[in-house]
């Protein structure tokens, strides 16, 4: 599959994926301030979203962009 994610878009995806992954793990360990605390069921959801963002950011390919005909590269 050809690249359809630009450099700045990929960098934002990687940063967001890393932050969401950290937040997901912090929720499991109950290390999140009360204002940012979510139910524990949100942790796996955040983890999956984090992995998707990291994968699409590092590969510079987004399947949803392909379906919608978007190209930011």
FITI-514237 format. One record per residue: residue number from 1; residue in three letters; y, x, z of N, C-alpha, C in turn. Coordinates in Angstrom, 3 decimals, always signed. Layout:
N
<NUM "ALA" <Y X Z> <Y X Z> <Y X Z>>
...
//
This chain:
73
<1 "UNK" <-1.170 +0.843 +0.000> <+0.000 +0.000 +0.000> <+1.238 +0.893 +0.000>>
<2 "UNK" <+2.227 +0.503 -0.757> <+3.432 +1.330 -0.864> <+4.378 +1.085 +0.307>>
<3 "UNK" <+5.225 +2.066 +0.556> <+6.163 +1.982 +1.661> <+7.235 +0.933 +1.361>>
<4 "UNK" <+7.530 +0.105 +2.357> <+8.598 -0.876 +2.210> <+9.488 -0.930 +3.452>>
<5 "UNK" <+9.362 +0.074 +4.319> <+10.170 +0.172 +5.531> <+10.977 +1.459 +5.458>>
<6 "UNK" <+12.284 +1.340 +5.555> <+13.161 +2.504 +5.477> <+13.125 +3.343 +6.738>>
<7 "UNK" <+13.800 +4.487 +6.691> <+13.789 +5.425 +7.813> <+14.416 +4.837 +9.072>>
<8 "UNK" <+15.578 +4.199 +8.939> <+16.225 +3.634 +10.128> <+15.418 +2.459 +10.672>>
<9 "UNK" <+14.867 +1.635 +9.795> <+14.016 +0.517 +10.214> <+12.780 +1.035 +10.944>>
<10 "UNK" <+12.167 +2.094 +10.430> <+10.984 +2.681 +11.064> <+11.338 +3.259 +12.435>>
<11 "UNK" <+12.477 +3.924 +12.543> <+12.886 +4.501 +13.823> <+13.113 +3.411 +14.868>>
<12 "UNK" <+13.715 +2.310 +14.467> <+13.943 +1.193 +15.388> <+12.609 +0.587 +15.820>>
<13 "UNK" <+11.676 +0.455 +14.885> <+10.354 -0.094 +15.214> <+9.622 +0.811 +16.201>>
<14 "UNK" <+9.704 +2.114 +15.993> <+9.025 +3.057 +16.887> <+9.640 +3.006 +18.283>>
<15 "UNK" <+10.956 +2.981 +18.356> <+11.635 +2.907 +19.644> <+11.302 +1.595 +20.355>>
<16 "UNK" <+11.374 +0.481 +19.638> <+11.062 -0.813 +20.241> <+9.600 -0.878 +20.680>>
<17 "UNK" <+8.704 -0.326 +19.868> <+7.288 -0.306 +20.233> <+7.028 +0.505 +21.489>>
<18 "UNK" <+7.693 +1.637 +21.604> <+7.526 +2.477 +22.791> <+8.068 +1.773 +24.036>>
<19 "UNK" <+9.225 +1.131 +23.900> <+9.807 +0.427 +25.046> <+8.954 -0.765 +25.474>>
<20 "UNK" <+8.473 -1.537 +24.497> <+7.632 -2.687 +24.834> <+6.303 -2.249 +25.447>>
<21 "UNK" <+5.748 -1.152 +24.947> <+4.514 -0.633 +25.515> <+4.695 -0.187 +26.958>>
<22 "UNK" <+5.803 +0.474 +27.220> <+6.106 +0.899 +28.584> <+6.304 -0.299 +29.498>>
<23 "UNK" <+7.031 -1.305 +29.004> <+7.260 -2.526 +29.781> <+5.934 -3.229 +30.063>>
<24 "UNK" <+5.065 -3.269 +29.073> <+3.757 -3.901 +29.236> <+2.950 -3.234 +30.349>>
<25 "UNK" <+2.918 -1.922 +30.328> <+2.183 -1.193 +31.369> <+2.846 -1.334 +32.737>>
<26 "UNK" <+4.169 -1.369 +32.761> <+4.891 -1.522 +34.022> <+4.623 -2.897 +34.637>>
<27 "UNK" <+4.469 -3.920 +33.805> <+4.150 -5.254 +34.329> <+2.783 -5.230 +35.000>>
<28 "UNK" <+1.811 -4.553 +34.388> <+0.475 -4.479 +34.979> <+0.478 -3.771 +36.330>>
<29 "UNK" <+1.336 -2.778 +36.465> <+1.419 -2.010 +37.710> <+2.422 -2.601 +38.697>>
<30 "UNK" <+3.063 -3.714 +38.322> <+4.093 -4.370 +39.158> <+5.220 -3.413 +39.504>>
<31 "UNK" <+5.622 -2.609 +38.534> <+6.693 -1.638 +38.741> <+7.989 -2.068 +38.055>>
<32 "UNK" <+8.084 -3.354 +37.720> <+9.243 -3.864 +37.002> <+10.179 -4.537 +37.998>>
<33 "UNK" <+11.500 -4.336 +37.869> <+12.427 -5.058 +38.748> <+12.225 -6.570 +38.611>>
<34 "UNK" <+12.491 -7.288 +39.654> <+12.255 -8.726 +39.682> <+12.960 -9.445 +38.526>>
<35 "UNK" <+14.133 -8.982 +38.134> <+14.876 -9.623 +37.050> <+14.149 -9.512 +35.708>>
<36 "UNK" <+13.335 -8.471 +35.518> <+12.615 -8.258 +34.265> <+11.136 -8.614 +34.349>>
<37 "UNK" <+10.695 -9.103 +35.496> <+9.276 -9.390 +35.699> <+8.854 -10.619 +34.902>>
<38 "UNK" <+7.733 -10.492 +34.237> <+7.120 -11.595 +33.504> <+5.736 -11.833 +34.089>>
<39 "UNK" <+5.129 -12.992 +33.802> <+3.747 -13.193 +34.264> <+2.818 -12.132 +33.673>>
<40 "UNK" <+1.735 -11.837 +34.362> <+0.821 -10.787 +33.905> <+0.216 -11.093 +32.547>>
<41 "UNK" <+0.141 -12.358 +32.168> <-0.424 -12.718 +30.866> <+0.456 -12.192 +29.722>>
<42 "UNK" <+1.709 -11.927 +30.010> <+2.620 -11.407 +28.985> <+2.322 -9.945 +28.663>>
<43 "UNK" <+1.676 -9.241 +29.569> <+1.420 -7.822 +29.360> <+0.564 -7.543 +28.116>>
<44 "UNK" <-0.567 -8.227 +27.916> <-1.340 -7.961 +26.695> <-0.591 -8.358 +25.421>>
<45 "UNK" <+0.205 -9.413 +25.512> <+0.983 -9.836 +24.344> <+2.000 -8.757 +23.980>>
<46 "UNK" <+2.701 -8.251 +24.979> <+3.655 -7.167 +24.739> <+2.944 -5.923 +24.217>>
<47 "UNK" <+1.761 -5.661 +24.729> <+0.990 -4.508 +24.270> <+0.606 -4.612 +22.806>>
<48 "UNK" <+0.189 -5.794 +22.377> <-0.180 -6.000 +20.972> <+1.036 -5.881 +20.073>>
<49 "UNK" <+2.146 -6.496 +20.475> <+3.379 -6.387 +19.688> <+3.815 -4.928 +19.606>>
<50 "UNK" <+3.668 -4.209 +20.712> <+4.012 -2.789 +20.738> <+3.183 -1.997 +19.737>>
<51 "UNK" <+1.877 -2.237 +19.723> <+1.004 -1.523 +18.787> <+1.338 -1.842 +17.334>>
<52 "UNK" <+1.646 -3.095 +17.053> <+2.015 -3.479 +15.682> <+3.296 -2.774 +15.263>>
<53 "UNK" <+4.292 -2.756 +16.148> <+5.556 -2.086 +15.823> <+5.350 -0.585 +15.613>>
<54 "UNK" <+4.567 +0.036 +16.469> <+4.310 +1.470 +16.316> <+3.560 +1.758 +15.019>>
<55 "UNK" <+2.556 +0.948 +14.704> <+1.780 +1.137 +13.473> <+2.661 +0.999 +12.238>>
<56 "UNK" <+3.444 -0.066 +12.184> <+4.295 -0.272 +11.005> <+5.410 +0.763 +10.936>>
<57 "UNK" <+5.883 +1.226 +12.086> <+6.933 +2.241 +12.095> <+6.438 +3.591 +11.609>>
<58 "UNK" <+5.266 +4.002 +12.078> <+4.736 +5.307 +11.668> <+4.216 +5.306 +10.232>>
<59 "UNK" <+3.722 +4.168 +9.761> <+3.201 +4.093 +8.393> <+4.254 +3.686 +7.367>>
<60 "UNK" <+5.412 +3.265 +7.826> <+6.492 +2.786 +6.948> <+6.020 +1.672 +6.013>>
<61 "UNK" <+5.104 +0.868 +6.500> <+4.577 -0.250 +5.722> <+4.491 -1.473 +6.625>>
<62 "UNK" <+5.072 -2.572 +6.167> <+5.022 -3.819 +6.924> <+4.417 -4.895 +6.027>>
<63 "UNK" <+3.299 -5.450 +6.444> <+2.616 -6.449 +5.628> <+3.421 -7.744 +5.538>>
<64 "UNK" <+4.154 -8.095 +6.581> <+4.992 -9.289 +6.538> <+6.122 -9.104 +5.529>>
<65 "UNK" <+6.695 -7.902 +5.486> <+7.716 -7.613 +4.480> <+7.136 -7.774 +3.071>>
<66 "UNK" <+5.910 -7.333 +2.873> <+5.278 -7.466 +1.560> <+5.128 -8.932 +1.165>>
<67 "UNK" <+4.700 -9.746 +2.118> <+4.538 -11.171 +1.835> <+5.872 -11.855 +1.521>>
<68 "UNK" <+6.935 -11.404 +2.191> <+8.245 -12.016 +1.990> <+9.059 -11.344 +0.872>>
<69 "UNK" <+8.550 -10.255 +0.328> <+9.252 -9.552 -0.749> <+10.446 -8.743 -0.271>>
<70 "UNK" <+10.415 -8.282 +0.965> <+11.519 -7.490 +1.534> <+11.180 -6.019 +1.420>>
<71 "UNK" <+12.176 -5.218 +1.066> <+12.001 -3.771 +0.964> <+13.248 -3.097 +1.521>>
<72 "UNK" <+13.109 -2.408 +2.655> <+14.263 -1.728 +3.274> <+14.226 -0.224 +3.043>>
<73 "UNK" <+13.286 +0.250 +2.230> <+13.180 +1.699 +2.001> <+14.227 +2.198 +1.041>>
//
